[in-house]
Amino acid sequence: MKVISTNLGKPTKIVWNGKETLTGIYKYPVEEPLFLDTEDVKDDSVVDRRFHGGIYKACYLFSADNYPYWKKKYPLLDWDWGMFGENLTLEGLDESQLRIGSIYKLGGAMVQITQPREPCYKLGIRFNDQDILKQFIDHGFPGTYVRVLEPGKVSVGDTMELVEESKNPLTVKAFYTLLFAKTKDKDVLSWALNNEALPESKRKKLEKWA
């Protein structure tokens, strides 16, 4: 996997249901490396820390390989890397292969795969279409958040190399499917409940399905 864009955002004012609020989803490519810290990316905008940033969502990665699919669906948008609010756009990132809990060397940082991105209305605002939320869920390739085990710089051209694969077979894509499935796959549910790389809050919400 290779980093092809480093993206940062500034707080942007939006209007939702008649009320003004701020969002950090408007991220754009920058020339400088990003510094991945333990709870966020340095100099990035994290407006609502209830849902973004923190140990389990320190940095968001999205695959460049999925951009053609979305460009075809939304051809009139002003496209650039960072459209999905990702800090790092990577070539070759495949959620069906990324195991939650696996550890990777990412540029000068060491990171652990933690959880997929779940879309909210702010993605719909960026795309000028709230229908993208269901489309994003149905497509099944949501990108992934990572935990930063060792802070460090990441530049365009850096690679993401596997250091230690999780023994738990739960992939980002499998967990994402599990979250939105009306009928939960028992094997995948068991993998999720026993995967300590997932936030405890995520696992607790799934316990009722066990």
PyMOL commands that set and color helices and strands:
alter all, ss='L'
color gray80, all
select helices_A, chain A and resi 55-57+64-73+121-126+132-139+172-180+186-193+200-209
alter helices_A, ss='H'
color red, helices_A
select strands_A, chain A and resi 2-9+12-16+19-23+27-30+34-36+59-63+88-91+103-106+109-116+144-150+152-154+160-164
alter strands_A, ss='S'
color yellow, strands_A
deselect
rebuild
show_as cartoon
